[in-house]
Amino acid sequence: MSQSDGELKTPLYDAHVSGGGRMVPFAGYLLPVQYEGVIAEHNAVRTAAGIFDVSHMGEILYEGPDALRNLGYVMSNDLSKMGNGSVKYSLILNENGGVKDDVLVYKYSPEKFLVVVNAANRRKDFEWLASRASGDVSVKDLSDDFALLALQGPKSRDILARLADASDIPEKYYTFIDCATVSGVKCMLSRTGYTGELGYELYAKPEDACTLWRALLDAGRDFGLVPAGLGARDTLRLEAGMPLYGHEMDEGVTPFEAGLGFAVKMSKENFIGKAALEEGGAPKRVRAGLKITGRGIVRENETVRVGDEIVGRATSGTHAPYLKYPIAMASVEASHSAPGTKVVCDVRGREIEAEIVPLPFYITGRS
């Protein structure tokens, strides 16, 4: 990664600029917020395909005979039954049961795992994980060794099929091929993503990023593939009901409050945060979906009321480009979280009506 005026550049920076990307600072990096526009990019991913530069994400390698034991202690999910070539979503918790980060764990072998962390938490996570390592294990921050491209949308498999052998394209969701070849470029290819669609993520050497980016765009032109930015990435994940660190979760929010209990295995012998979660009992607040039935957009931190009683606050909100109506996620009191509950959101002195609905807002026919 190169540096510019206090902001880092990903290996694809020049490709974004020459391709018309509007660059903005994000998590210490300069990244495109959009190309043609958020709505067009969002709907391309829903109906065809989009390609994102997510090279700002962090990668931490665990290697050694004690790798799994160490990960078991610092991760909320149970990694013990993972097969080689599989991926698992997990959380890193603090001692109080709050979420330090949500991550993906890739298993290469019984003694080698890659933990993919959020960009803004890269250094915090590495220090936390490395300082708690014990026994025969090495913990290394390899973030600068990777460029990461996300190819997302119903046509993504067809696009990859033009550039890679079928044996190099992972078939099952949350699996990966360690040494795939895509358009002559060696990379790790996983069937993962943050859009709610069929999609893949390609981990390549930084020096190969531009070659891979251009090859994918060329191969996808006939399928409607477009380059996409941070704006569409956020609206896509919100439509798909996917939480974002710093919005739906942080160190003051437990996994159960964030609706992420599926990634916590209380049956595990021990992990950081387990005791606090046991003592905390059932959550008093939960993550809920809001379908805005009034006129307006509900944004982060705006209050949610039932009658005159404040029962929560919005954590993310937008106009959903594919669904064509406004939506939000909110942290609300569990006693007022039932789908169908009518609420009012306070937006800069205006009252906007909404209804609590199940998450996710959008469900793809991904196969």
Secondary structure, DSSP 8 states (H G I E B T S, - for coil): -EEETTEEE-TTHHHHHHTT-EEEEETTEEEEEESS-HHHHHHHHHHSEEEEE-TTSEEEEEESTTHHHHHHHH-SS--TT--TTEEEEEEEE-TTS-EEEEEEEEEEETTEEEEEE-GGGHHHHHHHHHHT--SS-EEEE-GGG-EEEEEESTTHHHHHHTTS-GGGS--STTBEEEEEEETTEEEEEES--SSSSSEEEEEE-GGGHHHHHHHHHHHHGGGTEEE--HHHHHHHHHHTT---BTTTB-TTS-TTTTT-GGG--TTSS--TTHHHHHHH-S-SEEEEEEEE-SSS---TT-EEEETTEEEEEEEEEEEETTTTEEEEEEEEEGGG-STT-EEEEEETTEEEEEEEE-S-S------
